[in-house]
Amino acid sequence: MSTALASPKRLTIALTPVVGIIITPFLPFVSTPTFWFGIPAAAVWMTGMVIGAVAALQIVERSYLRDGGDVLDAAEAAVDAERLAALSESEAR
């Protein structure tokens, strides 16, 4: 897998619960008085999608770090620190 955070596989994983949230108004159980576990079905569905979004983002992060993303993040942080130091020096003058 690619070390780029925005690879197609990672984007697909992250967007799956988002699509579930977006299509909620078009699902048949939203327009009918349906209850799941004594709670309106739409509320249960949305809760599931929020939990799914958290799980999907955790999967994406672990995949990214497993493929070397932590090294890329450290390198980017070093570059940012150098830019900040250069900016601070220029402001001090």
Secondary structure, 3 states (H helix, E strand, C coil): CCCCCCCHHHHHHHHHHHHHHHCHHHCCCCCCCCEECCEEHHHHHHHHHHHHHHHHHHHHHHHHHHCCHHHHHHHHHHHHHHHHHHHHHHHHC
